[in-house]
Amino acid sequence: MKNILVKKLMSRQFVQLSPDSNIQTLLERMTEANHSCVLISSKDGTPIGIVTERDIVKTLQQLDDPSTIFSLTVADLMSSPVIRLNQDQSLFNALVISRAHNIRHFPVVDDQERLVGIITSSDLANAHFQVVEMQSEMIEKLVAQKTKELVEANQELLALSLEDQMLAIGNRRAMEVDLEYTHASALRY
């Protein structure tokens, strides 16, 4: 999980608005793109906030007259400061941050702090499940290989236990096995 980077999992398709955009524009862009969040960035592309469906619902619940929401700007709704992930962070680090802060949407930035993508907790969970499945397959293959080696070693040990090492002929145990086989065969026929 440490060698899987956020940049391999992130989506490069995201909706981005400035903080002074109106709510009507926000809703239209979310609907058009079928996204559950919009990233708010400064003019230089640095993420400064995020507006999710939860933020919109929470604001609507707090307003006495829900129609007044259209008089607000995106800056009034956005969650800020936004916790962001660097595109070179590992899946493990992203999962830890997601769980620690209970965040479902992360802006992804490059080394200059410019917005390059978005990653959701669903993306992280799916990647984690794929890693677990790959590890399970590797473990199953390793167990099968080790089981085969163990069976071969047991067969070799059985052969060694029936042979005298100095004379390279069957020992007393081998003779007893042969006598049992011969006795059983004689009783049958």
One Martini backbone bead per residue (centre of mass of N, CA, C, O) as a GRO file, in nm:
protein
  189
    1MET     BB    1   0.053   0.066  -0.012
    2LYS     BB    2   0.313   0.253  -0.025
    3ASN     BB    3   0.337   0.232  -0.361
    4ILE     BB    4   0.064   0.376  -0.374
    5LEU     BB    5  -0.046   0.654  -0.536
    6VAL     BB    6  -0.261   0.914  -0.562
    7LYS     BB    7  -0.216   0.975  -0.874
    8LYS     BB    8  -0.343   0.684  -0.955
    9LEU     BB    9  -0.647   0.751  -0.816
   10MET     BB   10  -0.720   1.009  -0.921
   11SER     BB   11  -0.917   1.268  -1.038
   12ARG     BB   12  -0.912   1.506  -1.316
   13GLN     BB   13  -1.221   1.544  -1.266
   14PHE     BB   14  -1.339   1.871  -1.184
   15VAL     BB   15  -1.486   2.118  -0.992
   16GLN     BB   16  -1.420   2.479  -1.033
   17LEU     BB   17  -1.419   2.765  -0.813
   18SER     BB   18  -1.477   3.065  -0.695
   19PRO     BB   19  -1.564   3.234  -0.402
   20ASP     BB   20  -1.763   3.450  -0.573
   21SER     BB   21  -1.959   3.257  -0.647
   22ASN     BB   22  -2.264   3.144  -0.708
   23ILE     BB   23  -2.502   2.910  -0.628
   24GLN     BB   24  -2.618   2.857  -0.906
   25THR     BB   25  -2.349   2.774  -1.035
   26LEU     BB   26  -2.284   2.548  -0.847
   27LEU     BB   27  -2.534   2.368  -0.907
   28GLU     BB   28  -2.495   2.345  -1.211
   29ARG     BB   29  -2.209   2.214  -1.206
   30MET     BB   30  -2.284   1.967  -1.036
   31THR     BB   31  -2.503   1.859  -1.228
   32GLU     BB   32  -2.343   1.837  -1.493
   33ALA     BB   33  -2.104   1.653  -1.356
   34ASN     BB   34  -2.201   1.466  -1.127
   35HIS     BB   35  -2.117   1.596  -0.844
   36SER     BB   36  -2.056   1.620  -0.479
   37CYS     BB   37  -1.838   1.848  -0.551
   38VAL     BB   38  -1.651   2.161  -0.496
   39LEU     BB   39  -1.376   2.342  -0.581
   40ILE     BB   40  -1.193   2.597  -0.414
   41SER     BB   41  -1.005   2.861  -0.570
   42SER     BB   42  -0.762   3.042  -0.649
   43LYS     BB   43  -0.605   3.204  -0.905
   44ASP     BB   44  -0.342   2.998  -0.871
   45GLY     BB   45  -0.486   2.700  -0.781
   46THR     BB   46  -0.539   2.706  -0.481
   47PRO     BB   47  -0.684   2.544  -0.237
   48ILE     BB   48  -0.950   2.684   0.000
   49GLY     BB   49  -1.199   2.486  -0.067
   50ILE     BB   50  -1.523   2.313  -0.003
   51VAL     BB   51  -1.824   2.184  -0.164
   52THR     BB   52  -2.085   1.999  -0.044
   53GLU     BB   53  -2.381   1.854  -0.002
   54ARG     BB   54  -2.374   1.888   0.304
   55ASP     BB   55  -2.336   2.196   0.307
   56ILE     BB   56  -2.604   2.263   0.171
   57VAL     BB   57  -2.795   2.124   0.371
   58LYS     BB   58  -2.697   2.269   0.626
   59THR     BB   59  -2.772   2.554   0.529
   60LEU     BB   60  -3.074   2.504   0.479
   61GLN     BB   61  -3.137   2.434   0.780
   62GLN     BB   62  -3.042   2.726   0.894
   63LEU     BB   63  -3.252   2.857   0.728
   64ASP     BB   64  -3.551   3.020   0.727
   65ASP     BB   65  -3.513   3.086   0.409
   66PRO     BB   66  -3.419   2.888   0.147
   67SER     BB   67  -3.414   3.113  -0.085
   68THR     BB   68  -3.155   3.272   0.037
   69ILE     BB   69  -2.921   3.103  -0.083
   70PHE     BB   70  -2.893   3.278  -0.357
   71SER     BB   71  -2.739   3.522  -0.192
   72LEU     BB   72  -2.500   3.353  -0.180
   73THR     BB   73  -2.181   3.236  -0.164
   74VAL     BB   74  -1.941   3.005  -0.177
   75ALA     BB   75  -1.786   3.113   0.077
   76ASP     BB   76  -2.037   3.059   0.274
   77LEU     BB   77  -2.022   2.727   0.231
   78MET     BB   78  -1.741   2.656   0.268
   79SER     BB   79  -1.484   2.452   0.355
   80SER     BB   80  -1.247   2.585   0.595
   81PRO     BB   81  -0.988   2.447   0.571
   82VAL     BB   82  -0.832   2.241   0.346
   83ILE     BB   83  -0.763   1.911   0.307
   84ARG     BB   84  -0.471   1.790   0.151
   85LEU     BB   85  -0.316   1.610  -0.110
   86ASN     BB   86  -0.046   1.468  -0.229
   87GLN     BB   87   0.034   1.299  -0.519
   88ASP     BB   88   0.291   1.143  -0.350
   89GLN     BB   89   0.117   0.996  -0.175
   90SER     BB   90   0.003   0.738  -0.006
   91LEU     BB   91  -0.254   0.534   0.053
   92PHE     BB   92  -0.205   0.507   0.353
   93ASN     BB   93  -0.196   0.810   0.424
   94ALA     BB   94  -0.477   0.875   0.312
   95LEU     BB   95  -0.633   0.687   0.504
   96VAL     BB   96  -0.543   0.817   0.766
   97ILE     BB   97  -0.652   1.102   0.709
   98SER     BB   98  -0.944   1.025   0.654
   99ARG     BB   99  -0.996   0.898   0.932
  100ALA     BB  100  -0.901   1.128   1.125
  101HIS     BB  101  -1.104   1.357   0.970
  102ASN     BB  102  -1.359   1.258   0.825
  103ILE     BB  103  -1.309   1.250   0.500
  104ARG     BB  104  -1.440   1.232   0.150
  105HIS     BB  105  -1.280   1.488   0.022
  106PHE     BB  106  -0.983   1.545  -0.187
  107PRO     BB  107  -0.754   1.749  -0.267
  108VAL     BB  108  -0.504   1.755  -0.523
  109VAL     BB  109  -0.156   1.825  -0.513
  110ASP     BB  110   0.128   1.961  -0.587
  111ASP     BB  111   0.436   2.096  -0.505
  112GLN     BB  112   0.290   2.398  -0.565
  113GLU     BB  113  -0.022   2.373  -0.466
  114ARG     BB  114  -0.171   2.272  -0.712
  115LEU     BB  115  -0.446   2.174  -0.869
  116VAL     BB  116  -0.498   1.815  -1.002
  117GLY     BB  117  -0.731   1.686  -0.808
  118ILE     BB  118  -0.944   1.410  -0.693
  119ILE     BB  119  -1.036   1.234  -0.386
  120THR     BB  120  -1.207   0.967  -0.247
  121SER     BB  121  -1.307   0.739  -0.021
  122SER     BB  122  -1.389   0.537  -0.238
  123ASP     BB  123  -1.120   0.522  -0.382
  124LEU     BB  124  -0.960   0.426  -0.136
  125ALA     BB  125  -1.125   0.171  -0.075
  126ASN     BB  126  -1.090   0.029  -0.347
  127ALA     BB  127  -0.782   0.017  -0.336
  128HIS     BB  128  -0.766  -0.142  -0.075
  129PHE     BB  129  -0.920  -0.394  -0.174
  130GLN     BB  130  -0.721  -0.462  -0.400
  131VAL     BB  131  -0.481  -0.509  -0.217
  132VAL     BB  132  -0.607  -0.735  -0.049
  133GLU     BB  133  -0.658  -0.927  -0.285
  134MET     BB  134  -0.363  -0.952  -0.375
  135GLN     BB  135  -0.259  -1.060  -0.105
  136SER     BB  136  -0.439  -1.311  -0.096
  137GLU     BB  137  -0.331  -1.440  -0.353
  138MET     BB  138  -0.036  -1.456  -0.261
  139ILE     BB  139  -0.091  -1.631  -0.013
  140GLU     BB  140  -0.222  -1.870  -0.158
  141LYS     BB  141   0.023  -1.937  -0.334
  142LEU     BB  142   0.223  -1.977  -0.101
  143VAL     BB  143   0.069  -2.202   0.041
  144ALA     BB  144   0.068  -2.399  -0.198
  145GLN     BB  145   0.375  -2.417  -0.226
  146LYS     BB  146   0.437  -2.508   0.069
  147THR     BB  147   0.262  -2.762   0.061
  148LYS     BB  148   0.413  -2.902  -0.164
  149GLU     BB  149   0.688  -2.904  -0.019
  150LEU     BB  150   0.586  -3.067   0.227
  151VAL     BB  151   0.501  -3.321   0.077
  152GLU     BB  152   0.779  -3.381  -0.044
  153ALA     BB  153   0.929  -3.397   0.228
  154ASN     BB  154   0.758  -3.630   0.346
  155GLN     BB  155   0.828  -3.835   0.126
  156GLU     BB  156   1.132  -3.828   0.179
  157LEU     BB  157   1.116  -3.911   0.478
  158LEU     BB  158   0.981  -4.182   0.430
  159ALA     BB  159   1.204  -4.301   0.256
  160LEU     BB  160   1.428  -4.267   0.475
  161SER     BB  161   1.274  -4.444   0.700
  162LEU     BB  162   1.309  -4.720   0.495
  163GLU     BB  163   1.632  -4.670   0.498
  164ASP     BB  164   1.949  -4.766   0.495
  165GLN     BB  165   2.225  -4.565   0.487
  166MET     BB  166   2.470  -4.766   0.455
  167LEU     BB  167   2.326  -4.990   0.248
  168ALA     BB  168   2.074  -4.902   0.074
  169ILE     BB  169   1.838  -5.051   0.227
  170GLY     BB  170   1.601  -5.192   0.374
  171ASN     BB  171   1.454  -5.189   0.672
  172ARG     BB  172   1.259  -5.293   0.920
  173ARG     BB  173   1.020  -5.111   0.848
  174ALA     BB  174   1.002  -5.205   0.554
  175MET     BB  175   0.951  -5.501   0.623
  176GLU     BB  176   0.681  -5.456   0.776
  177VAL     BB  177   0.529  -5.332   0.540
  178ASP     BB  178   0.563  -5.573   0.348
  179LEU     BB  179   0.428  -5.785   0.534
  180GLU     BB  180   0.152  -5.651   0.548
  181TYR     BB  181   0.096  -5.657   0.245
  182THR     BB  182   0.132  -5.965   0.207
  183HIS     BB  183  -0.079  -6.053   0.412
  184ALA     BB  184  -0.324  -5.904   0.287
  185SER     BB  185  -0.299  -6.046   0.012
  186ALA     BB  186  -0.332  -6.340   0.119
  187LEU     BB  187  -0.618  -6.300   0.238
  188ARG     BB  188  -0.758  -6.225  -0.033
  189TYR     BB  189  -0.618  -6.480  -0.216
   0.00000   0.00000   0.00000
